[in-house]
């Protein structure tokens, strides 16, 4: 984290030395919406005299990714929502296979061309037993735009952060530290989109890093149809008392097909 903050501070000095940004064309203050809704359902039916080891089973999942942004000459306000849920029924037992709610709102004030201060509010929870547990992160710092072209976008933000975790199973956890987020977007011919986000939260305690790295690849295979491949790497020091890196790193790979709307608009 110290190396990341040092790197970002150097970027700040470089941007400041070149002066304020050139006069930009006025941007309309309009809300722009984009998102994707995917769903899947699988079921296996067997006759009563089926001799194999297979059993009746069914499963379903839904994923909603939505965002709204308001961009103007002096500010940018981006709000995103991820709502995932799925269930599996097998051998007479019903279990939850996917459950997450993620909300993030970021307000950025544009001072320089590649450097802007920001404030953000982040919530992580689930549909089942909502708010138990629930994580809140409030942060403020500086946002750097390193690449901004029609095909590639690379943004880095870092600052101070305050994190709270509420759960009935244990006492409320409160941590103060630093947060850095790297966002990369690659868009090709309006049919292919790749996004990667790396979130790092670190306190001043030893072995207290939280890492969340999400990679998603979208292929638009029809006017309203999109195929998605996802790979997630997750490490949370608070979930296991004696964490061991990298033995306790969690990983997920998934494939989803669903309906999309305005998914490839930045």
C-alpha positions in Angstrom: 0.0 0.0 0.0 2.8 2.4 0.8 4.3 1.9 -2.6 0.9 2.5 -4.2 0.4 5.7 -2.3 3.9 6.9 -3.2 3.3 6.2 -6.9 0.0 8.1 -6.8 1.6 11.0 -5.0 4.2 11.2 -7.8 1.4 11.3 -10.3 -0.1 14.2 -8.4 3.1 16.2 -8.5 3.5 15.5 -12.2 0.0 16.6 -13.0 0.2 19.7 -10.8 3.5 20.8 -12.5 1.8 20.9 -15.9 -0.9 23.3 -14.6 -4.6 23.2 -14.7 -6.4 21.5 -17.5 -7.2 23.2 -20.8 -10.6 24.6 -21.3 -13.0 21.7 -22.2 -16.2 21.8 -24.2 -19.3 22.0 -22.0 -20.8 18.6 -21.2 -24.5 18.1 -20.9 -25.7 17.3 -17.3 -27.6 14.2 -18.3 -28.1 11.0 -16.4 -26.9 8.0 -18.5 -28.0 4.5 -17.6 -26.4 1.2 -18.6 -26.5 -2.4 -17.4 -26.9 -6.1 -18.0 -29.4 -8.7 -16.7 -28.4 -12.3 -16.9 -30.2 -15.4 -15.8 -29.8 -19.2 -16.0 -31.9 -22.2 -15.1 -30.9 -25.9 -15.1 -33.0 -29.0 -14.2 -32.5 -32.7 -14.3 -35.5 -35.1 -14.3 -35.2 -38.8 -13.9 -37.6 -41.7 -14.3 -38.4 -43.8 -11.2 -36.5 -46.8 -12.5 -33.3 -44.8 -13.2 -30.3 -46.9 -12.1 -27.6 -44.3 -12.3 -26.2 -42.3 -9.4 -27.8 -39.1 -10.7 -30.6 -37.5 -8.7 -33.3 -34.9 -9.4 -31.8 -31.4 -9.2 -32.6 -27.9 -10.3 -30.7 -24.6 -10.0 -31.2 -21.0 -11.1 -29.2 -17.8 -10.9 -29.8 -14.1 -11.8 -27.2 -11.3 -12.1 -28.1 -7.6 -12.3 -25.4 -5.0 -13.0 -26.6 -1.5 -13.4 -25.0 1.9 -13.4 -26.1 5.6 -13.7 -23.7 8.5 -14.3 -24.0 12.2 -14.5 -21.1 13.9 -16.2 -20.6 17.7 -16.4 -17.8 20.1 -17.0 -16.7 20.2 -13.3 -18.0 17.0 -11.8 -18.8 13.3 -12.3 -21.2 11.3 -10.2 -21.2 7.5 -10.8 -23.4 5.1 -9.0 -23.3 1.3 -9.6 -25.4 -1.6 -8.3 -24.7 -5.3 -8.4 -27.5 -7.7 -7.3 -26.7 -11.4 -7.6 -28.8 -14.3 -6.3 -29.2 -18.1 -7.0 -30.5 -21.3 -5.5 -29.9 -25.0 -5.9 -32.2 -27.9 -5.0 -30.7 -31.4 -4.9 -31.3 -34.5 -2.8 -34.2 -32.8 -1.1 -32.1 -30.0 0.1 -32.3 -26.4 -0.9 -29.2 -24.2 -0.7 -28.1 -20.7 -1.8 -25.5 -20.9 -4.5 -25.1 -17.1 -5.1 -25.9 -14.1 -3.0 -24.5 -10.6 -3.1 -25.6 -7.0 -3.1 -22.9 -4.3 -3.9 -23.7 -0.6 -4.0 -21.0 2.1 -4.8 -21.5 5.8 -5.3 -18.5 8.0 -6.3 -18.6 11.8 -6.7 -15.6 13.3 -8.4 -14.7 17.0 -8.7 -12.7 17.9 -11.8 -9.8 20.2 -11.0 -7.1 19.1 -13.3 -7.1 17.1 -16.5 -5.9 13.8 -15.0 -6.4 14.4 -11.3 -9.6 15.0 -9.4 -10.5 14.7 -5.7 -13.3 12.3 -4.9 -15.6 10.9 -2.2 -17.2 7.5 -2.2 -19.7 5.4 -0.3 -19.6 1.6 -0.6 -22.0 -1.1 0.8 -21.6 -4.9 0.6 -24.4 -7.2 1.8 -26.6 -10.0 0.7 -30.3 -10.8 0.0 -30.5 -13.6 2.6 -30.4 -12.0 6.1 -29.9 -8.6 4.7 -27.6 -6.4 6.8 -26.2 -9.5 8.6 -23.3 -9.1 7.9 -23.0 -5.8 6.1 -19.9 -3.8 5.2 -19.7 -0.1 4.8 -16.7 1.8 3.5 -16.5 5.6 3.2 -13.4 7.0 1.5 -12.0 10.3 0.2 -8.9 11.0 -1.8 -7.6 11.6 -5.3 -8.7 10.1 -8.6 -6.2 9.8 -11.5 -7.2 9.2 -15.2 -4.1 7.6 -16.8 -5.7 6.5 -20.1 -8.9 7.8 -21.6 -9.5 6.8 -25.2 -12.3 5.2 -27.2 -10.8 1.8 -26.7 -9.0 1.9 -23.4 -9.8 3.5 -20.0 -7.5 3.3 -17.0 -8.4 5.1 -13.7 -6.7 4.9 -10.3 -8.0 6.3 -7.1 -6.6 6.3 -3.6 -7.3 7.9 -0.3 -8.2 7.5 3.4 -11.0 5.1 4.2 -13.2 4.1 7.1 -14.6 0.5 7.2 -17.3 -0.9 9.4 -18.6 -4.5 9.5 -21.9 -5.2 11.4 -22.9 -8.8 12.3 -24.9 -10.4 15.1 -22.3 -13.2 15.4 -19.5 -10.9 16.6 -18.8 -7.4 17.7 -18.8 -4.6 15.2 -15.5 -4.2 13.5 -14.2 -0.7 12.7 -11.0 -0.1 10.8 -9.4 3.1 9.5 -6.8 2.9 6.8 -6.1 3.5 3.1 -8.0 2.3 0.0 -6.9 2.2 -3.6 -8.9 1.1 -6.6 -7.7 0.4 -10.1 -10.4 0.3 -12.9 -9.6 -0.8 -16.5 -12.0 -1.0 -19.4 -11.3 -2.3 -22.9 -14.0 -1.9 -25.6 -13.6 -3.4 -29.0 -16.1 -2.8 -31.9 -19.0 -2.4 -29.6 -19.2 -6.2 -29.4 -16.5 -7.1 -26.9 -15.9 -5.5 -23.5 -13.4 -6.4 -20.8 -13.4 -4.8 -17.3 -11.0 -5.3 -14.5 -11.2 -3.8 -11.0 -8.7 -4.2 -8.2 -9.7 -3.0 -4.7 -7.2 -2.9 -1.9 -8.0 -1.8 1.7 -5.2 -1.8 4.2 -5.1 -0.7 7.9 -2.1 0.1 10.0 -2.3 -3.3 11.7 0.0 -6.2 10.6 -1.6 -8.6 8.0 -4.7 -6.5 7.5 -5.0 -6.3 3.7 -8.4 -6.9 2.0 -8.1 -7.6 -1.7 -10.9 -7.9 -4.3 -10.0 -8.4 -7.9 -12.8 -8.9 -10.4 -12.3 -9.6 -14.1 -15.2 -9.8 -16.6 -15.3 -10.5 -20.3 -18.5 -9.7 -22.3 -19.4 -10.9 -25.8 -22.5 -9.4 -27.4 -23.8 -12.3 -29.5 -27.1 -10.7 -30.6 -29.1 -7.5 -30.4 -30.2 -8.3 -26.8 -28.0 -11.2 -25.9 -24.7 -11.1 -24.0 -22.3 -13.9 -22.9 -20.2 -13.2 -19.8 -17.1 -14.8 -18.4 -16.0 -13.8 -14.9 -13.0 -14.5 -12.7 -12.9 -13.2 -9.1 -10.0 -13.3 -6.6 -10.9 -12.4 -3.0 -8.9 -12.1 0.3 -10.4 -10.8 3.5 -8.4 -10.9 6.7 -11.5 -10.5 8.9 -13.2 -13.7 7.7 -10.5 -16.1 9.1 -8.7 -15.3 12.4 -5.3 -16.7 11.3 -5.1 -15.9 7.7 -2.3 -17.4 5.6 -1.3 -15.8 2.3 -1.9 -17.1 -0.3 -3.5 -20.3 1.1 -6.8 -18.5 2.1 -7.3 -16.6 -1.2 -10.8 -17.3 -2.5 -11.4 -17.7 -6.2 -14.5 -17.9 -8.4 -15.0 -18.6 -12.2 -18.4 -18.4 -13.8 -20.2 -18.2 -17.2 -23.5 -16.4 -17.7 -25.8 -15.7 -20.6 -28.5 -13.1 -20.5 -30.3 -10.0 -21.8 -28.3 -6.8 -22.0 -29.2 -3.1 -22.4 -26.7 -0.4 -23.2 -24.0 -2.6 -21.7 -21.2 -1.3 -23.8 -21.7 2.4 -23.1 -19.0 4.0 -20.9 
